[in-house]
Amino acid sequence: MRSSLADLKCPLYKTGGIVNTKKINKFEIGIWIAIISITVLLVCAYYFTSKSGEYVQVKIDGKVTSKYSLKENGTYPIIGSGENILVIDEGEAYIKEANCPDKLCVKQGRIKRVGQSLICLPNKVVVEVVEANQDSESGVDAIVK
C-alpha cells in the first residue's frame, strides 16, 4: 500500500522547505547587542590604553642582538639563519624582505605598540616593540621541570 507525497508527515513538503519558523525575541536581540557592545568596548580599550613603543628590539635565536629607535627612519639588515630586512618608517616597523620560504613575517604588517612583535620562525628572528626604560633582558623567565 503506497501513499502519496501529500499524505506523508514530512515538514519539508508541507512548509515548502522552511523548517524553522521561530522568530527572534527581544531577549535574544538584547543578548546580541550586549555581546557586540562588549566586544567593541574591549577593542577600543586596548587601542586607546596601549602605549606606543620607543624602540624595537631584535632577537636572533633568542638572544638580543640590536635595538633601534622607532623615531629614526631607516632600513636595517638582520642576518641570522637567513636574512630579513627591517624597515622603520614614521614610528612603525615592518619586515620588507626575507629569504624564508613562506614569507609570513613580511605579511604580518606594521607594529608600533608595546608588546607587538614580528616573528620569522625559519630565520629564528623576533622583532618586538619595547618601552624606552625596558631592559633588553627583563621579564619573567622560568624553567619548569
C-alpha positions, 0 to 999 in steps of 0.5 A, spaced: 500 500 500 503 506 497 501 513 499 502 519 496 507 525 497 501 529 500 499 524 505 506 523 508 508 527 515 514 530 512 515 538 514 519 539 508 513 538 503 508 541 507 512 548 509 515 548 502 522 547 505 522 552 511 523 548 517 524 553 522 519 558 523 521 561 530 522 568 530 527 572 534 525 575 541 527 581 544 531 577 549 535 574 544 536 581 540 538 584 547 543 578 548 546 580 541 547 587 542 550 586 549 555 581 546 557 586 540 557 592 545 562 588 549 566 586 544 567 593 541 568 596 548 574 591 549 577 593 542 577 600 543 580 599 550 586 596 548 587 601 542 586 607 546 590 604 553 596 601 549 602 605 549 606 606 543 613 603 543 620 607 543 624 602 540 624 595 537 628 590 539 631 584 535 632 577 537 636 572 533 635 565 536 633 568 542 638 572 544 638 580 543 642 582 538 640 590 536 635 595 538 633 601 534 629 607 535 622 607 532 623 615 531 629 614 526 627 612 519 631 607 516 632 600 513 636 595 517 639 588 515 638 582 520 642 576 518 641 570 522 639 563 519 637 567 513 636 574 512 630 579 513 630 586 512 627 591 517 624 597 515 622 603 520 618 608 517 614 614 521 614 610 528 612 603 525 616 597 523 615 592 518 619 586 515 620 588 507 624 582 505 626 575 507 629 569 504 624 564 508 620 560 504 613 562 506 614 569 507 609 570 513 613 575 517 613 580 511 605 579 511 604 580 518 604 588 517 606 594 521 607 594 529 608 600 533 605 598 540 608 595 546 608 588 546 607 587 538 612 583 535 614 580 528 616 573 528 620 569 522 620 562 525 625 559 519 630 565 520 629 564 528 628 572 528 623 576 533 622 583 532 618 586 538 616 593 540 619 595 547 618 601 552 624 606 552 626 604 560 625 596 558 631 592 559 633 588 553 633 582 558 627 583 563 621 579 564 619 573 567 623 567 565 622 560 568 624 553 567 619 548 569 621 541 570 
